[in-house]
Amino acid sequence: MSTDLKTASAKPLEKVIEHIENRYIKNIKSFFEEVTLLTRLILRFFKTAVKPPFEFAELIKQAYLIGYKSFPLVAITGFIMGLVLTIQSRPTLADFGAESWLPAMVAVSIIREIGPVITALIFAGKVGSGIGAELASMKVTEQIDAMEVSGMNPFKYLVVTRIAAATFMLPILVIAADAISLYGAYIGVNLKGDVSFHLFFLQVFGKLTFSDVFPAFIKTIFFGFAVGSIGCYKGYNASKGTEGVGEAANAAVVFASLAVFVLDMIAVQLTSLFDS
């Protein structure tokens, strides 16, 4: 009797374990399928981008929508970022009598890491979701199919232009955000001090080196490419009708933000490897 009870209680447990294993395997399989399809889209992008005709007009339009329309949000974020970082760092440096290092420390932190990453995350939230939702809406309403029937190349017109615009515009936005952040830092330094504009930026540029600026700029190109590619992939391959529009926008933000962190981790490791 006791043996039968043990066997009966073990069967539900085995089913639960089997269900978890199947779900785990399914998630892993789905992940690799997503990576494979995204890689195919990226390879198709490079293959299609170099073939004429080139959609320069659409590229300029997307650069305006992606870059110029994102500038106010990036500028406000950059200013607050520089101001807050300076205010928060001052007490710690003051405890060690190193308050004079504040401009240089804030500048290196912003240029090397905080500026590119925070700007890329803002970019992923605004541009990644916008691209995903726009292309998903066109997909579920069969506008992309209509473009194919009319003889156009929707991939070149919709995907290539958006990925290229995101790749080109994010580095420019990061440069602008860094400059505005440094101005915010200058304001923060002068809230409890009296440092001239000339002296502040003399200390800033006196500590910045080529190894601080160049790797930070290069990784923003990859950030922009990742955000554009993931947004286009999620939107271009959307399904489930109008429900898929929201899912595509949400997934584009999540995966683009994750890609920014992963690429940043790789960039930091490579930079530290070359510096050593």
C-alpha positions as CSV (number, residue, x, y, z in Angstrom):
1,M,0.0,0.0,0.0
2,S,2.8,2.4,0.9
3,T,4.6,1.6,-2.3
4,D,1.6,2.5,-4.4
5,L,1.3,5.8,-2.6
6,K,4.9,6.6,-3.2
7,T,4.5,5.7,-6.9
8,A,1.4,7.8,-7.2
9,S,3.0,10.9,-5.6
10,A,6.1,10.5,-7.7
11,K,4.2,10.6,-11.0
12,P,3.0,14.2,-10.7
13,L,6.6,15.3,-9.7
14,E,8.0,13.6,-12.7
15,K,5.5,15.3,-14.9
16,V,6.4,18.7,-13.4
17,I,10.1,18.0,-14.0
18,E,9.4,16.9,-17.5
19,H,7.3,20.0,-18.2
20,I,10.1,22.3,-16.9
21,E,12.7,20.4,-19.0
22,N,10.6,20.7,-22.1
23,R,10.0,24.4,-21.5
24,Y,13.7,25.0,-20.9
25,I,14.6,23.2,-24.1
26,K,12.0,25.1,-26.0
27,N,13.3,28.4,-24.8
28,I,16.8,27.5,-25.7
29,K,15.7,26.4,-29.2
30,S,13.7,29.6,-29.6
31,F,16.7,31.7,-28.6
32,F,19.0,30.1,-31.2
33,E,16.3,30.4,-33.9
34,E,16.0,34.1,-33.1
35,V,19.7,34.6,-33.3
36,T,19.9,32.7,-36.6
37,L,17.1,34.8,-38.1
38,L,18.6,38.0,-36.9
39,T,22.0,37.0,-38.3
40,R,20.3,36.3,-41.7
41,L,18.7,39.7,-41.6
42,I,22.1,41.3,-40.9
43,L,23.8,39.4,-43.7
44,R,21.0,40.4,-46.0
45,F,21.4,44.0,-45.0
46,F,25.1,44.0,-46.0
47,K,24.3,42.2,-49.3
48,T,21.5,44.6,-50.2
49,A,23.0,47.9,-48.9
50,V,25.8,47.9,-51.6
51,K,23.5,47.2,-54.5
52,P,21.9,50.1,-56.5
53,P,19.5,51.7,-56.6
54,F,20.2,53.5,-53.3
55,E,17.4,55.1,-51.3
56,F,19.1,58.3,-50.4
57,A,15.9,60.3,-50.0
58,E,14.5,57.8,-47.5
59,L,17.8,57.5,-45.7
60,I,17.9,61.3,-45.1
61,K,14.3,61.2,-44.0
62,Q,15.0,58.4,-41.5
63,A,18.1,60.2,-40.3
64,Y,16.0,63.2,-39.6
65,L,13.3,61.2,-37.8
66,I,15.7,59.0,-35.9
67,G,18.4,61.6,-35.1
68,Y,16.9,65.1,-35.0
69,K,13.6,64.0,-33.3
70,S,15.6,62.1,-30.6
71,F,17.9,65.1,-29.8
72,P,15.6,66.9,-27.3
73,L,15.3,63.8,-25.1
74,V,19.0,63.0,-25.4
75,A,19.9,66.6,-24.6
76,I,17.8,66.7,-21.5
77,T,19.0,63.3,-20.3
78,G,22.6,64.3,-20.9
79,F,22.4,67.6,-19.0
80,I,20.7,65.9,-16.0
81,M,23.3,63.1,-16.1
82,G,26.3,65.5,-16.0
83,L,24.7,67.6,-13.3
84,V,23.7,64.8,-11.0
85,L,26.9,62.9,-11.4
86,T,28.9,66.0,-10.4
87,I,26.7,66.7,-7.4
88,Q,26.8,63.1,-6.2
89,S,30.6,62.8,-6.6
90,R,31.6,66.0,-4.9
91,P,31.1,64.9,-1.2
92,T,33.1,61.7,-1.7
93,L,36.0,63.5,-3.3
94,A,35.8,66.3,-0.7
95,D,36.3,63.6,2.1
96,F,39.6,62.7,0.6
97,G,40.6,66.3,-0.2
98,A,40.5,65.6,-3.9
99,E,37.7,68.0,-4.9
100,S,40.0,69.5,-7.6
101,W,39.8,66.2,-9.4
102,L,36.1,66.5,-9.9
103,P,36.0,67.9,-13.5
104,A,38.5,65.3,-14.8
105,M,36.8,62.4,-13.0
106,V,33.3,63.3,-14.3
107,A,34.6,63.9,-17.8
108,V,36.3,60.6,-18.0
109,S,33.3,58.8,-16.6
110,I,30.9,60.5,-19.0
111,I,33.1,60.1,-22.1
112,R,34.2,56.5,-21.6
113,E,31.1,54.8,-20.3
114,I,28.1,56.7,-18.9
115,G,27.4,58.9,-21.9
116,P,27.5,56.3,-24.6
117,V,25.6,53.6,-22.6
118,I,22.8,55.9,-21.2
119,T,22.3,57.6,-24.6
120,A,22.2,54.2,-26.3
121,L,19.6,53.0,-23.9
122,I,17.5,56.1,-24.4
123,F,17.9,55.5,-28.2
124,A,16.8,51.9,-27.9
125,G,13.7,52.9,-25.9
126,K,12.6,55.6,-28.4
127,V,14.0,54.5,-31.7
128,G,14.0,50.7,-31.3
129,S,10.3,50.7,-30.2
130,G,9.4,53.1,-32.9
131,I,11.0,51.1,-35.7
132,G,9.5,47.9,-34.4
133,A,6.0,49.3,-34.1
134,E,6.1,51.0,-37.5
135,L,7.3,48.0,-39.4
136,A,5.1,45.6,-37.5
137,S,2.1,47.8,-38.3
138,M,3.0,47.7,-42.0
139,K,3.5,43.9,-41.8
140,V,0.2,43.0,-40.2
141,T,-1.7,45.4,-42.5
142,E,0.0,43.8,-45.5
143,Q,1.6,47.0,-46.7
144,I,4.9,45.2,-47.1
145,D,3.3,42.6,-49.3
146,A,1.7,45.3,-51.4
147,M,5.2,46.9,-51.9
148,E,6.5,43.5,-53.1
149,V,3.6,43.0,-55.5
150,S,4.2,46.5,-57.0
151,G,7.8,45.7,-57.8
152,M,9.5,47.6,-55.0
153,N,12.1,46.1,-52.7
154,P,10.6,46.7,-49.3
155,F,13.7,45.3,-47.5
156,K,15.9,47.9,-49.1
157,Y,13.4,50.7,-48.7
158,L,12.3,50.0,-45.1
159,V,15.0,48.0,-43.4
160,V,18.3,49.1,-45.0
161,T,17.6,52.8,-44.6
162,R,16.5,52.5,-41.0
163,I,19.5,50.4,-39.9
164,A,21.9,52.7,-41.7
165,A,20.3,55.8,-40.2
166,A,20.4,54.4,-36.7
167,T,24.1,53.4,-37.2
168,F,25.0,56.9,-38.4
169,M,22.9,59.0,-36.0
170,L,23.6,57.4,-32.6
171,P,27.4,58.4,-32.6
172,I,26.4,62.0,-33.4
173,L,23.8,61.9,-30.6
174,V,26.4,60.6,-28.2
175,I,28.8,63.4,-29.1
176,A,26.1,65.9,-28.5
177,A,25.0,64.2,-25.2
178,D,28.6,64.2,-24.0
179,A,29.1,67.9,-24.7
180,I,25.8,68.8,-23.0
181,S,26.7,66.5,-20.0
182,L,30.0,68.3,-19.6
183,Y,28.2,71.6,-19.5
184,G,25.8,70.1,-16.9
185,A,28.9,69.1,-14.9
186,Y,30.3,72.6,-15.2
187,I,27.0,73.9,-13.7
188,G,27.2,71.3,-11.0
189,V,30.8,72.2,-10.1
190,N,29.8,75.9,-9.7
191,L,26.8,75.2,-7.5
192,K,29.2,75.0,-4.5
193,G,32.3,76.5,-6.0
194,D,33.7,79.0,-8.4
195,V,35.4,77.5,-11.4
196,S,35.7,79.5,-14.6
197,F,34.5,78.0,-17.9
198,H,38.1,78.0,-19.3
199,L,39.6,76.3,-16.2
200,F,36.9,73.7,-16.1
201,F,37.4,72.5,-19.6
202,L,41.2,72.9,-19.4
203,Q,41.1,70.3,-16.6
204,V,38.7,68.2,-18.6
205,F,40.7,68.0,-21.8
206,G,43.9,67.8,-19.9
207,K,42.9,64.4,-18.5
208,L,41.2,62.9,-21.6
209,T,43.3,60.8,-23.9
210,F,42.8,59.2,-27.3
211,S,42.2,55.8,-25.6
212,D,39.3,57.4,-23.7
213,V,37.6,59.0,-26.7
214,F,38.2,56.6,-29.7
215,P,36.9,53.3,-28.2
216,A,33.9,55.1,-26.8
217,F,33.1,56.5,-30.2
218,I,33.6,53.2,-32.0
219,K,31.3,51.2,-29.8
220,T,28.4,53.7,-30.3
221,I,28.5,52.7,-34.0
222,F,27.8,49.1,-33.0
223,F,25.2,50.2,-30.5
224,G,23.3,52.1,-33.3
225,F,23.6,49.1,-35.6
226,A,22.3,46.7,-33.0
227,V,19.3,48.9,-32.1
228,G,18.4,49.4,-35.8
229,S,18.8,45.8,-36.7
230,I,16.8,44.4,-33.7
231,G,14.1,47.0,-34.2
232,C,13.8,46.1,-37.9
233,Y,14.0,42.4,-37.3
234,K,11.2,42.4,-34.7
235,G,9.0,44.7,-36.8
236,Y,9.7,43.0,-40.2
237,N,8.9,39.6,-38.9
238,A,5.8,40.5,-36.7
239,S,2.7,38.3,-36.7
240,K,-0.5,37.7,-34.7
241,G,-2.3,40.7,-36.2
242,T,-2.5,44.0,-34.3
243,E,-1.4,42.2,-31.1
244,G,1.9,41.6,-32.8
245,V,2.6,45.3,-33.1
246,G,2.8,45.8,-29.4
247,E,4.8,42.6,-28.9
248,A,7.3,43.7,-31.6
249,A,7.7,47.2,-30.0
250,N,8.2,45.7,-26.6
251,A,10.6,43.0,-27.7
252,A,12.6,45.5,-29.8
253,V,13.2,47.6,-26.7
254,V,14.1,44.7,-24.4
255,F,16.5,42.9,-26.8
256,A,18.1,46.2,-28.1
257,S,18.8,47.3,-24.5
258,L,20.2,43.8,-23.7
259,A,22.4,44.0,-26.8
260,V,23.7,47.4,-25.7
261,F,24.9,45.9,-22.4
262,V,26.4,42.9,-24.1
263,L,28.3,44.9,-26.7
264,D,29.5,47.3,-24.0
265,M,30.8,44.4,-21.9
266,I,32.7,43.1,-25.0
267,A,34.0,46.6,-25.8
268,V,35.3,47.1,-22.2
269,Q,37.1,43.8,-22.3
270,L,38.7,44.5,-25.6
271,T,39.7,48.0,-24.5
272,S,41.3,46.8,-21.3
273,L,43.1,44.0,-23.2
274,F,44.7,46.5,-25.6
275,D,45.5,48.9,-22.8
276,S,47.4,46.2,-21.0
